[in-house]
Amino acid sequence: MSTLIRKIISSAAGPKPVAAYNQAVVVDRTVYCSGCLGMDENMKLVDGGAAAQTKKALENLKNILEAADSGLDRVVKATILLSNMDDYKAVNEEYAKVFTEGYPARTCYAVSKLPLGAAVEIEAISITGSVKTETDKPKL
C-alpha cells in the first residue's frame, strides 16, 4: 500500500492562523482550506462590513490556494459562514465577482458569532493539477 502525503500549506500572502490550525492541508490532489476571514496584513479585519470582508476573505483564499498549487477556478465546495443573514445579498455580490462560471457547490450558514467579530468566514475544498469542467445538462 502506498503512502499518501499530507502537505501543510502556509502562505505569507494570507493571514496567519489565529488558533491551532493550518491555512490549508493538501492530501493527494485535494486541498482543504481553513476558513478565511477578511483580514489584512496587520491581522485586522478590513473596514466596510460584510461586503469588504468577503472581498478580502476571497483574496486571502485565492492566495492560500495558489500556495497549494490550486486556484479559485478549482474550488469544488465552498462554505460561507455569516454572523448576520441580512448580509447574504452583499456577500453574494462579492462572491459572484470571483466565481463567475462553473460554480462550486456551496453552503451558507448564519452562525451566532465568528472569530474576532468577523461578519463572514469562507472555507473551501479545492483540487490541484489540470482540471476539465463538464456540465451535465438535462436533455430536452
Residue, then its C-alpha position, 0 to 999 in steps of 0.5 A: m500500500s502506498t503512502l499518501i502525503r499530507k502537505i501543510i500549506s502556509s502562505a505569507a500572502g494570507p493571514k496567519p492562523v489565529a488558533a491551532y490550525n493550518q491555512a490549508v492541508v493538501v492530501d493527494r490532489t485535494v486541498y482543504c482550506s481553513g476558513c478565511l476571514g477578511m483580514d489584512e496584513n496587520m491581522k485586522l479585519v478590513d473596514g466596510g462590513a460584510a461586503a469588504q470582508t468577503k472581498k478580502a476573505l476571497e483574496n486571502l483564499k485565492n492566495i492560500l490556494e495558489a500556495a497549494d498549487s490550486g486556484l479559485d477556478r478549482v474550488v469544488k465546495a465552498t462554505i460561507l459562514l455569516s454572523n448576520m443573514d441580512d448580509y447574504k445579498a452583499v456577500n453574494e455580490e462579492y462572491a459572484k465577482v470571483f466565481t463567475e462560471g462553473y460554480p462550486a457547490r456551496t453552503c451558507y450558514a448564519v452562525s451566532k458569532l465568528p472569530l474576532g467579530a468577523a461578519v463572514e468566514i469562507e472555507a473551501i475544498s479545492i483540487t490541484g493539477s489540470v482540471k476539465t469542467e463538464t456540465d451535465k445538462p438535462k436533455l430536452 
